[in-house]
């Protein structure tokens, strides 16, 4: 009899440690249970028994571009294995973005701790007929042994500031490029978009509804974590809630109403199961649906505990005002109005400006894919090799050589060389040494969420808006400029 399938990591990124968990708090406490399940850590995930050809620790090293491996073969042939330094950064901010929120470090560090080539991976590489037997044999012992400096997740960052600095033997630092870019890029993009949505909501609840339209399962799960770091209160994504210990939220869909003989019957049945729920009212006629909620309240009397209604179509501003009037006239002043349907930060800002009495927003696809700015101009570039600074002089892509530190001062940042001593807060901290995580690399999603909220509070108000404004000042130190000029002349 065949045994159980090989445990699979599912590539959703472990927390690495138990996280504090709390029921959803705020104006719309949508969690259907008062106590979310405890967070799922990596060792539990691998025992879920789901078999897949998806990414796991044994094959994650193959989640790379082919040219990384062909370069490693040539490094092997040439004996190039001295220490290298690579910076991961965003070259320029996208249109209408005034800042970014750093994310993805947790998954990056887990990958660096576990990346290896299993037997199946090596067999596949051999089948390509691109690599020598000696090189493939060397990959059997591949482990990342380097150091990593990074800005903690939730940190506000700007163009050209290193988010991650990798210091390792050249082949090790080269191979990990693709994976690190993939994880840091996506989660930074997602957190940055969500931060704008949360800011636009001005303290009202924001719930992530994006999973079903995101670009793949890995993106959907990890985005939920990035959104939470940026201030989103909960997610509809149950697996993300299980893995990361973040609140989950949701009640009913239109199909539930359609499956019943009448809207009133559907409301009665659902409230019987979940008394403190919110009811979707726009399946047939929105305002009639709101009147049915008032009717239900009269039927149930003191047993009526419904918390709110959800609008998911039409003119949300006008409908919310009419719905509010119907609810208030029916004595249901405490019921809240939750809105969804194609929302993003721009739509939310307009609804609030129009005075819509909406207390929470479900935001899906436009946040889930960062629709107005779906990618960042991210880069991972060699800045030092064998103790010597390195520079790239390609037009529009000139790099800053040498190891660095970023100092945050009042109202501006300074990108400096690593050895410089300057006033201000140094943003890059060592999170890994010799291929193993340090305490600074063990922070939780709750820590990252608090960090993001604190840094947004002190960000100049003009930068928190939705339009492009005078950029935040990021200076290069005189020493860094001199090194760049020296490297230019040396080429």
Helices and strands as residue ranges (DSSP letters): H 42-45, G 60-62, H 66-78, E 83-90, E 100-101, H 105-114, H 119-127, H 133-139, E 147-150, E 156-157, E 164-169, H 170-175, H 177-201, E 205-208, G 211-213, H 217-229, E 234-235, H 238-244, H 254-259, H 263-273, E 278-280, H 286-300, G 301-303, E 308-311, H 316-329, E 336-339, H 345-353, E 360-363, H 365-368, E 378-385, E 388-389, E 404-409, E 412-417, E 425-426, E 429-433, E 436-437, G 439-441, H 445-458, G 461-464, E 473-476, H 478-490
